[in-house]
């Protein structure tokens, strides 16, 4: 039971990191697009 919970929390942390990276990249592209569009 403990091992399953540990595995679950590890994959949950991985998912949070992936979501954070995706949102960071999306934010970066939106920023670049805004900068190019304004010029």
Steps between C-alpha positions, in 0.01 A plus 500: 500500500777742593697412186193558282442839661866589453487403133176697461649812661814471286297483178285787629813710554617410148162607360517831690851564360383417145195728531725776637744464209218497243339814648845667511561425130149616406555823696835548323341459155214739589760755618702465176181525291388813689843663453507422124135601449544839671799579273 
